[in-house]
Amino acid sequence: MMTMTVAAPQTSTTTWNIDPAHSVAEFKVKHMMISNVKGQFSKLSGTLSLDESGHHRQHWSTDCGSLEKTQLSWDFRTTMCQKWAS
């Protein structure tokens, strides 16, 4: 009886770190089917890995305290304009 063992080929994996100084996670949410509210998380960290066969894996996290609305709501703009005008 003859047995044969075949090992899975080893693939090389390259991993990149997300540069927090040059990265943001942006989003857009539809509000009341009329307008969109846009925002971003400015504090982002994570990695992206790619192996020779083209498979990729990503992992990222963000600090919820870094949430910034990039589009001001109408009420906020009106209130601030009134304060600046007085």
C-alpha positions in Angstrom: 0.0 0.0 0.0 1.3 3.4 -0.9 0.2 6.7 0.7 0.9 10.2 -0.5 0.6 13.4 1.4 0.0 16.6 -0.4 0.5 19.9 1.4 -1.5 23.0 0.5 0.7 25.5 -1.4 1.9 28.4 0.8 1.0 31.8 -0.5 2.6 35.0 0.4 0.5 37.7 2.1 1.1 41.4 2.0 -0.5 43.6 4.7 -0.9 47.4 4.6 -1.8 49.6 7.6 -4.4 52.3 7.1 -2.8 55.7 7.5 -5.0 57.6 10.0 -3.6 60.9 8.9 -4.8 60.4 5.4 -8.0 58.3 5.8 -11.6 58.8 6.7 -14.7 56.6 6.7 -17.5 58.6 5.0 -21.2 57.8 4.9 -24.5 59.1 3.5 -27.9 58.4 5.0 -31.2 59.2 3.3 -33.4 61.5 5.6 -37.2 61.3 5.2 -36.7 60.3 1.5 -36.1 64.0 0.7 -32.4 64.7 1.5 -29.2 63.0 2.4 -27.2 63.6 5.6 -23.5 63.1 5.1 -20.9 62.5 7.8 -17.5 61.0 8.5 -15.4 59.4 11.2 -12.0 61.1 11.2 -10.2 58.7 13.6 -9.7 55.5 11.7 -7.3 52.6 12.0 -7.0 49.2 10.5 -5.3 46.8 8.0 -5.8 45.5 4.5 -4.2 42.1 3.5 -3.9 40.6 0.1 -2.4 37.2 -0.8 -1.0 36.0 -4.1 -4.3 34.3 -5.1 -6.1 37.6 -4.9 -8.0 37.0 -1.6 -8.2 40.0 0.6 -9.1 40.6 4.2 -9.8 44.0 5.8 -10.1 45.0 9.4 -10.8 48.5 10.5 -12.2 50.3 13.5 -13.1 53.9 14.3 -13.6 56.1 17.4 -17.3 56.9 17.6 -16.4 60.2 19.2 -14.7 61.3 16.0 -18.1 61.5 14.2 -18.5 64.7 12.2 -21.5 65.8 10.2 -20.2 67.2 6.9 -23.6 68.7 6.1 -25.2 71.0 8.6 -28.9 70.6 9.3 -31.3 73.5 8.4 -32.2 74.2 12.0 -28.5 74.5 13.0 -27.7 76.8 10.1 -30.6 79.0 10.8 -29.8 79.3 14.5 -26.1 80.0 13.8 -27.0 82.7 11.2 -29.3 84.4 13.7 -26.6 84.4 16.4 -24.0 85.8 13.9 -26.4 88.5 12.7 -27.0 89.8 16.2 
